[in-house]
Amino acid sequence: YQIIVHNTNESGASSKEIGDIDIFYDEKYYYSIEVKDKNFTAEDLDFALNKMFVANAASGGFIYGPRAKFDMNSISPCLEAYDREKFIVIFENIFSYLKHMLMTITNIDTLIFQSKLSETAAEMNIKEITRRWVQEVFSK
């Protein structure tokens, strides 16, 4: 696998990225994850998922943070449309997503994980306040 984490301050519309996190397997595009910690609409969700779908992703993720607000009634039809296309979408809050991901890792070395988390945050140009928040969540 190759995981490319894009700068959080880049516009997805203007860059060559597909999602905020693009995953490749054997040098072939596999899937992406879009991460939002601000308000978003069904159009924002559709824009992100459509980029993945058009790029022939195996699936797509849309993970939202605690500051994100959205209208589930308007989001649901968008998610259902991708279901009908047999495009698997993970639409989940960051805390549930992290729990799911961490439970799949056996014998996790928390020091290595925390170090990689810090490296990734630096690669993504995450604000210091967000880095502290990530560390606080991890320590809990």
C-alpha positions as CSV (number, residue, x, y, z in Angstrom):
1,Y,0.0,0.0,0.0
2,Q,1.0,3.6,-0.6
3,I,-0.9,6.2,1.4
4,I,-0.8,9.8,0.3
5,V,-2.0,12.4,2.8
6,H,-2.7,15.8,1.3
7,N,-2.3,19.2,2.9
8,T,-5.4,20.1,4.8
9,N,-5.4,23.6,3.4
10,E,-5.5,22.6,-0.2
11,S,-8.6,22.8,-2.2
12,G,-9.7,19.5,-3.6
13,A,-11.2,21.2,-6.6
14,S,-7.9,22.7,-7.7
15,S,-5.3,20.0,-6.9
16,K,-4.5,16.6,-8.4
17,E,-5.7,14.8,-5.3
18,I,-8.8,12.7,-5.3
19,G,-9.5,12.8,-1.5
20,D,-7.7,14.2,1.5
21,I,-6.1,10.7,1.9
22,D,-5.5,8.6,-1.2
23,I,-4.7,5.0,-0.9
24,F,-2.9,3.0,-3.7
25,Y,-2.4,-0.8,-3.8
26,D,0.3,-2.2,-6.1
27,E,0.7,1.3,-7.5
28,K,-3.0,1.4,-8.6
29,Y,-5.5,3.8,-7.1
30,Y,-7.6,1.9,-4.6
31,Y,-9.8,4.4,-2.5
32,S,-9.8,7.7,-0.8
33,I,-11.0,9.3,2.4
34,E,-12.4,12.8,2.6
35,V,-12.2,14.4,6.1
36,K,-14.4,17.4,7.1
37,D,-14.4,19.2,10.5
38,K,-16.6,22.0,9.3
39,N,-20.1,22.3,8.1
40,F,-20.9,20.5,4.8
41,T,-23.8,19.9,2.5
42,A,-25.0,17.0,0.4
43,E,-23.4,18.8,-2.5
44,D,-20.0,18.7,-0.7
45,L,-20.5,15.0,0.0
46,D,-21.4,14.3,-3.6
47,F,-18.5,16.3,-4.9
48,A,-16.0,14.3,-2.8
49,L,-17.6,10.8,-3.5
50,N,-18.0,11.5,-7.2
51,K,-14.3,12.2,-7.5
52,M,-13.6,8.8,-6.0
53,F,-16.3,7.1,-8.1
54,V,-15.1,8.6,-11.4
55,A,-11.5,7.6,-10.5
56,N,-12.7,4.0,-10.2
57,A,-12.2,3.7,-6.4
58,A,-13.1,0.4,-4.9
59,S,-14.9,2.4,-2.2
60,G,-14.9,5.7,-0.5
61,G,-14.8,7.3,2.9
62,F,-16.2,10.5,4.2
63,I,-15.2,11.1,7.8
64,Y,-16.5,14.1,9.8
65,G,-15.2,15.7,12.9
66,P,-16.9,17.1,16.0
67,R,-17.3,20.6,14.6
68,A,-19.0,19.5,11.4
69,K,-22.7,20.2,11.1
70,F,-24.9,18.8,8.4
71,D,-28.5,17.9,7.6
72,M,-28.9,14.1,7.6
73,N,-32.2,14.4,5.7
74,S,-30.3,15.9,2.7
75,I,-27.3,13.7,3.1
76,S,-29.2,10.4,3.0
77,P,-30.4,10.5,-0.6
78,C,-26.8,11.1,-1.7
79,L,-25.5,8.1,0.2
80,E,-28.4,6.0,-1.1
81,A,-27.5,7.0,-4.7
82,Y,-24.0,5.6,-4.3
83,D,-25.4,2.5,-2.7
84,R,-27.5,1.9,-5.8
85,E,-24.3,2.2,-7.9
86,K,-22.8,-0.5,-5.6
87,F,-20.2,2.0,-4.5
88,I,-19.4,1.3,-0.8
89,V,-19.2,4.5,1.3
90,I,-18.1,4.8,4.9
91,F,-19.9,7.9,6.3
92,E,-18.9,8.1,9.9
93,N,-17.8,10.5,12.7
94,I,-14.1,10.5,13.4
95,F,-14.4,8.9,16.9
96,S,-16.3,5.8,15.6
97,Y,-14.0,5.6,12.6
98,L,-10.9,5.6,14.7
99,K,-12.3,2.9,17.0
100,H,-13.1,0.7,14.0
101,M,-9.7,1.2,12.6
102,L,-7.8,0.6,15.8
103,M,-9.7,-2.6,16.6
104,T,-8.5,-4.1,13.3
105,I,-4.8,-3.6,14.3
106,T,-3.4,-6.5,16.4
107,N,-0.6,-5.9,18.8
108,I,-0.5,-2.2,18.3
109,D,2.6,-0.4,19.6
110,T,1.1,2.8,21.0
111,L,4.4,4.7,20.9
112,I,5.0,3.9,17.2
113,F,1.3,4.7,16.5
114,Q,1.6,8.1,18.3
115,S,4.8,8.9,16.4
116,K,3.3,8.1,13.1
117,L,0.2,10.2,14.0
118,S,2.5,13.1,14.7
119,E,4.4,12.6,11.4
120,T,1.2,12.5,9.5
121,A,-0.1,15.6,11.2
122,A,3.0,17.4,10.1
123,E,2.7,16.2,6.5
124,M,-0.8,17.5,6.4
125,N,0.1,20.9,7.8
126,I,-2.4,20.5,10.6
127,K,-2.8,23.5,12.9
128,E,-1.1,23.2,16.3
129,I,-4.5,23.4,18.1
130,T,-5.6,20.4,16.1
131,R,-2.4,18.5,16.8
132,R,-3.0,19.0,20.5
133,W,-6.6,17.8,20.1
134,V,-5.5,14.7,18.3
135,Q,-2.9,13.9,21.0
136,E,-5.6,14.4,23.7
137,V,-8.0,12.1,21.9
138,F,-5.3,9.5,21.4
139,S,-4.3,9.6,25.1
140,K,-7.9,8.9,26.1
